[in-house]
Amino acid sequence: MTTLTDSEVPTKGARWAGYLLTALVAAFLTFDATIKLMVIQPVVDSFARLGLPADLPRTIGALEAALVIVYLVPRTAVLGGILLTGYLGGAIMCHVRVGDPMFSHILFPVYLGIVLWAGLYLRVIRVRHLIPVRPI
């Protein structure tokens, strides 16, 4: 393992901004997983509108909750980000298939994915090495 130079270590402000963005994504996805696990009527209606089987909400909710946990554990945060990106891609596909509105339904998972990766980028130095952003 190599040691990081001062220029490679995220600043305290960047780390806290990353934690805040991570918390926002985790809070939203936890809420979403919870309502799927509870199988409330809006979830049943949404699954029917999307053409998904009525017995699937609990399975998808459990998967989503597990992925959020993997995302929140520091040692597995990047893996969680990758897996949640795939999960959000599936959500995009479901909305495209039924012809939902672009900016409110189809692109919402994209917005969430951007915030998810911004949080990782700000707090995890390995992500900065994988996705180098250089000033113009």
Sequence and secondary structure as in RCSB ss.txt:
>XXXX:A:sequence
MTTLTDSEVPTKGARWAGYLLTALVAAFLTFDATIKLMVIQPVVDSFARLGLPADLPRTIGALEAALVIVYLVPR
TAVLGGILLTGYLGGAIMCHVRVGDPMFSHILFPVYLGIVLWAGLYLRVIRVRHLIPVRPI
>XXXX:A:secstr
     TTTS  HHHHHHHHHHHHHHHHHHHHHHHHHHHT HHHHHHHHHHT  TT HHHHHHHHHHHHHHHHSGG
GHHHHHHHHHHHHHHHHHHHHHTT  IIIIISHHHHHHHHHHHHHHHH HHHHHHS     
